[in-house]
Amino acid sequence: MPSGLHRALLRVFRWLPPRARRVTVRTIAPSFTVGAMALIERADGRVLLVRQVYRERWGVPGGLLDRGEGPADAVRREILEEVGLDIELVSEAAVVVEPGPRRVDLAFHARPTDDGRADDARPTSPEISAVAWFSPDALPELQPETVMALTALGRADTAVRPAGREAS
């Protein structure tokens, strides 16, 4: 598009009411699905993985956000629905954007709210066929999305922080 025409359209856009601007952007911008997942770690360092009935490899529990739902609420809800476990988030979300399938995943570190009941985790959703705790040095073959989420979480954990700021 010629730059003069582009500038003229932006000037028109500026004067549109906010609702018309949102409709315009949603019409011409690519849409993405947004999911939330968590790497849940027990006090002994073992991590929770799930097998989904429609997938070959192991992954971390999670799922898509409901309309109007925040990522932290979504991941807590999904984990309770899938494995019957209450969790506490212990990190900010690491973001993974996959342009091909048009998906954004928000990955969190979490721990069970009651470590003594962590072994009670079990499939509580028809989409989960198995649940198991694994040592980080003996992980099974993982779903590509899980590998990307773990990589993003690792980068976030080792990110350079401003002087005097500790990681939480």
HELIX and SHEET records of a PDB file:
HELIX    1   1 SER A    3  TRP A   15  1                                  13    
HELIX    2   2 PRO A   18  ILE A   28  1                                  11    
HELIX    3   3 PRO A   71  VAL A   83  1                                  13    
HELIX    4   4 ASP A  115  ASP A  120  5                                   6    
HELIX    5   5 PRO A  144  ASP A  157  1                                  14    
SHEET    1   A 4 GLY A  62  LEU A  64  0                                        
SHEET    2   A 4 THR A  33  ILE A  40 -1                                        
SHEET    3   A 4 ARG A 103  PRO A 112  1                                        
SHEET    4   A 4 ILE A  87  LEU A  89 -1                                        
SHEET    1   B 4 GLY A  62  LEU A  64  0                                        
SHEET    2   B 4 THR A  33  ILE A  40 -1                                        
SHEET    3   B 4 ARG A 103  PRO A 112  1                                        
SHEET    4   B 4 ALA A  94  GLU A  98 -1                                        
SHEET    1   C 3 TRP A  58  GLY A  59  0                                        
SHEET    2   C 3 VAL A  47  GLN A  52 -1                                        
SHEET    3   C 3 ILE A 128  PHE A 134 -1                                        
END                                                                             
